[in-house]
Amino acid sequence: MMRINKFISLSGLASRRAADGLVAEGRVQVNGVTISDLGHQVDENEDEVLVDGKRATLPKKTKAILFHKPAGCVCTKDDPQGRRTVYDYLPPGYQTFKYVGRLDLQSRGLLLFTDDGELLHRLTHPSYEIPRSYFVWTTRPLSESAAQKLVNGVDIRDPEDPNAEEEIAFATDVYLEKDYAELWLIEGKNREIRRMMRAVGYEIRDLKRVSYCHIQLGDLPAGEFRELTADEMNKLRQAVHL
């Protein structure tokens, strides 16, 4: 339950102070009855509120979850080859959520899901330049010169396709650790990191996404998920100007 002025304010039709004025002027109806009590309580799930004959509705409460994708499962709803999918790990309440970007079959790590279509669109559209980071283990240590090439940009078109057009991809940052490299990107092209590493002469042994739009995977075990906190949801929305 909530006060009528708060309900009208959250619906976007007026500020709380202006909503009080609408009630005082007899312009608000609840379940067909004009109200005059400024402290009137409404049930957002049961009551119908009209302001000047227009229905006031609260914005849909959308959610997002963070899932730790294991290697060996596919990002799809139904796999014709019968392989395990990311949805096999999620309970019924999340089966309608859509994943934000893909991880290929053998890649693992952070995968976001949401029921907010506009948020999904903006988080994956290149124009928003959403940062994401990956830990990359290669068959031999990545050299500083190769790391610089990745930052400068490399051509990731298929070398076996004579008709393929130039396709440049780059990392915004590359950090060389003892056993792996951390790559930061702002795009999510198909198998982008694997193609980038191949362009500089390296093969990947293991690939793990550890952050997306500064949401961190942390120590969440593989195959597990959790709902994003209110602060994390606000962070995503602010990043894409929602």
N, C-alpha and C positions, 0 to 999 in steps of 0.2 A: 504494500500500500504506500501511496505517496500523496502529498498535498497537490491540489489541482493546479496551482501556479507552477510547481516544479514539473508536473507532467506536460503542461503546455509549453514550458520553456524547453524541455528536452525534445519535444516534437519539432522544435524550430519555428513555431508560429509566432512567438512573442517572447520577450524577456519575462522574468518572474514578476517584475514590477508592473509591466504592461499587462500581464495575464491577470493580475489583481484588478486592474481597471476593466478588463473585458468581463470578468465575473460580476463586478459591481454594476456594470451597464446592462446585465442580463443577456449577454451575447454568448454564453457558454451553456451547453446542455450536456447532461450525463444520463445516458440511457433514456433519452427523450424528454428529460425533465430539466427545465431551466433552473440553475442553482444560483444562490446569492451569498452563500457562506464561503468566505475566503479561506477557511480552514478545511473545506470539504476534502475528504480522502477518496482516492480512486484506486482501483485495482487495475494495474497496467495490462493484466492478462484477461480480465473479464469485462471491464466497463468500456462502453463506447462513448467517446468524448467528441462533441462537435463544437467548433468555434465559428460563429457566423455561418453555420450550416456545413462547414468543411470538417471532415474527420481528422482528428489529431492522432497521429500514430508515432510511437517511439521508433527510432532507428533500430534496425536489426542488430542484435548482439552477435558479432562474428568472433570466431576463435581461430587459433592456429596452434599447431603442435610441432614439436621438434622430435624427429625420429632418428635413431642411429641405425642407418642402413648397413646390414652386413654385406660382405662380398658374396656374390653368387645368387642374389635375388634381383629381379628385374623391375624397373619402374614402369609398370603398366597395370591396368585393372585386370585384364584376362590375358594370359599368355598362351598362344596356340600350341606352343611346344610343351606345355604343361610344367614349366619351371615355376618355382616359388616366386611370388611377387611381393612387393612391399606391403600390399593390402592384406596379405595373409598374416601379417604381424599385428594388424590393427583390429580393435573390437568393432562391433556393429555400429556404434555411435559415430565412428569416424570414416565409415566406408564411402560416404559422399564427399569427403574432403579431397581436394586436388593437390598434387604435389607441386612445389615451387622449383622449377628447373629439374634437370635429370642428373642421375649418376649412372654410368654405364654398368654392365653386369658385374664386372670384377672390382669396380670402385666401391668404396665404403665411406661411412661418415655421415655428416649432418645433412638431413633432408627435411625441409619444412613442408607442412601441409596446411591448407586453410579452406574455409568455406566462404571466403570473401573473394568474389570474382575480380573486382577492381583492384584489390590489393595484390592478388596473384598476377594480374596483367602488369602492373607497374613494377613489381619486384623482379619480373623477368624481362622487361623491355629494356633494350640497350640504352635508350636515351636517359634513363635514370642512373646509369653507371653504378649499380649496386656492387659494393666490394664483397668478395668472397675469397677465402684463403684455403690452401691445401698443403698437406704434408706429402712430399713425393720422395719415394725411395727408388733409386735407379740401380742398374746392374753394376755401375761403377760410379764413384763420387762425381758430382757435377762440378765442373771447373768454373773459376771466376769468369773466364772469357765466354763460356757458354751461357752463364747467368746473365752477363751483360747483353749478349745477343737476344736473349728472351725479353729483356727490358726494351731493347731498341726495336724489336719487332722481327718476326720470322714469317716466311711464307709457308703456310700449312696445307696448300693444295695437294691433291693426290699426285705423287711423282709418276705414277704409272698411267695417269690419264693425260694424254697429249693435248686434249682439248680443254683441260681445266684452266680456269682463270686464276690469276694471282689472288691469294687470300691471306692477308696479313693479320697476325695475332700477336699480342704482346702482354707481358706481365707488368703490372704497375710497380711491383717490388719483388725481389728474390733475395731470400736470406739463406745463407749456406750454414747448416748445422753440421755436427760431426757425422751423423749417420743418414741425414736426409736434407732436402731443401724445402723451404717454405715459399710457396708462390702465391702472390696476390693478383687477382684478375678483376675486371669489371664487366666481363662478358661471359656468356655461357654457351659458346658454340659446341656443336656435337663433337664429343671426344677431343675437345680443344687441347687439354694439357698433354694428352698422349701424342697428338699430332705435333704440338710444339716441341716436345722433347725429342721426337723422332727427327724433326727438322734440324736439330743441333747435334744429332748423332748419338742419342741416348735412348735406351729402352727402360720402361718403368717396371719395377718389381711389385710396387704397392702404391696405392693412391688413396688418400683419405681427406675428405673435406672437413675442416674443423671450425669454420665460421661462415656465416652468411648474413650480410648487412649488420655485422658486428654482434650477431647472436652467436654465442659460443656453444660448441658441442659439450665441452667439459668432460666429466667422467661418466656420462650416461653410458651404460653397457650396450653393446651391440644387440640389436633386436628389440630394444626398449624405446619408449617414447614418454614425453611429458607435455602438458599444456604450457604454452608460453605465459609468463606472468603479465600483469597489466602494464608494468614498466616496459617489458620487451615488446608488447603489442604497440605501445605508444612510440617506441623507437622505430619500429617498422613503418608505422603510419607517417611519422615525421619525415622519414627518409624519402618517402615517395609523395610527400605533400598532400596527404589525406587528412 
